[in-house]
Amino acid sequence: IPAFIYKALKDEPYTVYQGHQRIFDYVEDTCRTFANIADDFKPGEVYNVGGKEEWGISIEELADIVLQAAGASPRLAVYKGEEGFTTKTKIVDFSKARRDLKHDPKIDIREGVRRYVAWARKIYGKL
């Protein structure tokens, strides 16, 4: 996401590999869950922490969200076939984190990207 946004704000093309799906989470949601570990952690347990399972989207959809949030031209996204040597679909079960750590993501990908674009414009200045 940072690479897509940076390139979109600089009006530079970037590669979007098709056929992949991910769940994204916003740092604020993740940090809130991590803060709950102090009170609710169970030693020896392993947790998946991320967005909501129903928030899974394709990388193509992500590229569209970034372009829209950045006000960038759709021509910047250069679509190619599947990227080799990577997992095509990364969708995991967060139920254990919800149960034990009160994991409750609130910020979906559209809002998260919008916030990140606003932050990037502030930090990098006019790109």
C-alpha positions as CSV (number, residue, x, y, z in Angstrom):
1,I,0.0,0.0,0.0
2,P,2.7,2.6,0.8
3,A,4.4,1.9,-2.5
4,F,1.2,2.2,-4.5
5,I,0.3,5.4,-2.7
6,Y,3.7,7.0,-3.1
7,K,3.8,6.2,-6.8
8,A,0.2,7.5,-7.3
9,L,1.0,10.7,-5.6
10,K,4.2,11.2,-7.6
11,D,2.3,10.4,-10.8
12,E,4.5,7.4,-11.5
13,P,3.3,4.1,-12.9
14,Y,3.3,1.0,-10.6
15,T,2.8,-2.7,-11.2
16,V,-0.3,-4.4,-10.1
17,Y,-0.2,-8.2,-10.2
18,Q,-3.6,-9.7,-10.9
19,G,-5.2,-12.7,-9.3
20,H,-4.2,-12.1,-5.7
21,Q,-6.4,-11.4,-2.7
22,R,-5.6,-10.0,0.7
23,I,-7.1,-8.7,3.9
24,F,-5.7,-5.4,5.0
25,D,-5.8,-3.8,8.4
26,Y,-5.3,-0.3,9.6
27,V,-2.5,0.3,12.1
28,E,-4.8,1.9,14.6
29,D,-6.9,-1.2,14.8
30,T,-3.9,-3.5,15.1
31,C,-2.3,-1.4,17.8
32,R,-5.6,-1.4,19.8
33,T,-5.6,-5.2,19.7
34,F,-1.9,-5.4,20.7
35,A,-2.6,-3.1,23.6
36,N,-5.2,-5.6,24.9
37,I,-2.5,-8.3,25.1
38,A,-1.3,-6.8,28.4
39,D,-4.6,-7.8,30.0
40,D,-5.8,-10.7,27.9
41,F,-2.8,-12.6,26.5
42,K,-2.7,-16.3,27.1
43,P,0.9,-17.6,27.2
44,G,1.9,-19.9,24.4
45,E,-1.0,-18.9,22.1
46,V,-0.5,-17.6,18.6
47,Y,-2.9,-15.0,17.1
48,N,-3.7,-13.7,13.6
49,V,-4.4,-10.0,13.8
50,G,-5.7,-8.1,10.8
51,G,-8.9,-6.7,9.2
52,K,-12.2,-8.6,9.0
53,E,-12.4,-11.7,6.9
54,E,-15.2,-10.1,4.9
55,W,-12.8,-7.3,4.0
56,G,-10.8,-9.4,1.6
57,I,-10.2,-7.7,-1.7
58,S,-8.2,-8.3,-4.8
59,I,-5.0,-6.3,-5.5
60,E,-6.7,-4.8,-8.5
61,E,-9.5,-3.5,-6.2
62,L,-6.8,-2.1,-3.9
63,A,-5.1,-0.3,-6.9
64,D,-8.5,1.3,-7.8
65,I,-9.0,2.5,-4.2
66,V,-5.5,4.0,-4.1
67,L,-5.9,5.8,-7.5
68,Q,-9.3,7.2,-6.4
69,A,-8.1,8.3,-3.0
70,A,-5.0,9.9,-4.5
71,G,-6.9,11.5,-7.4
72,A,-4.5,9.9,-9.8
73,S,-4.9,8.7,-13.3
74,P,-6.0,5.1,-13.9
75,R,-3.2,4.8,-16.5
76,L,-0.6,4.7,-13.6
77,A,-1.7,1.1,-12.7
78,V,0.1,-1.3,-15.0
79,Y,-1.6,-4.7,-14.7
80,K,0.4,-7.9,-15.1
81,G,-0.4,-11.5,-14.6
82,E,0.0,-13.3,-11.3
83,E,3.2,-12.6,-9.4
84,G,5.2,-15.8,-9.0
85,F,6.5,-17.2,-5.8
86,T,3.9,-15.6,-3.6
87,T,0.6,-16.8,-2.0
88,K,-2.3,-16.1,-4.3
89,T,-4.9,-15.7,-1.5
90,K,-4.1,-14.6,2.0
91,I,-7.3,-14.8,4.0
92,V,-6.9,-15.9,7.6
93,D,-9.1,-16.6,10.6
94,F,-9.1,-13.8,13.2
95,S,-11.7,-15.5,15.5
96,K,-9.2,-16.4,18.2
97,A,-7.9,-12.7,18.4
98,R,-11.5,-11.5,18.6
99,R,-12.3,-14.0,21.4
100,D,-9.1,-13.6,23.5
101,L,-7.9,-10.1,22.6
102,K,-11.1,-8.2,21.9
103,H,-9.9,-7.7,18.3
104,D,-12.5,-5.5,16.6
105,P,-11.3,-3.7,13.5
106,K,-13.2,-0.5,12.6
107,I,-11.3,1.1,9.7
108,D,-11.9,-0.6,6.4
109,I,-9.5,-0.4,3.4
110,R,-11.2,2.6,1.8
111,E,-11.0,4.7,4.9
112,G,-7.5,3.5,5.8
113,V,-6.2,4.4,2.3
114,R,-7.9,7.8,2.5
115,R,-6.2,8.5,5.8
116,Y,-2.8,7.2,4.6
117,V,-3.0,9.4,1.5
118,A,-3.8,12.5,3.7
119,W,-0.9,11.6,5.9
120,A,1.5,11.0,3.0
121,R,0.6,14.4,1.5
122,K,1.3,16.1,4.8
123,I,4.6,14.3,5.3
124,Y,6.0,14.4,1.8
125,G,4.5,17.8,0.9
126,K,3.2,18.3,-2.6
127,L,4.2,15.4,-4.7
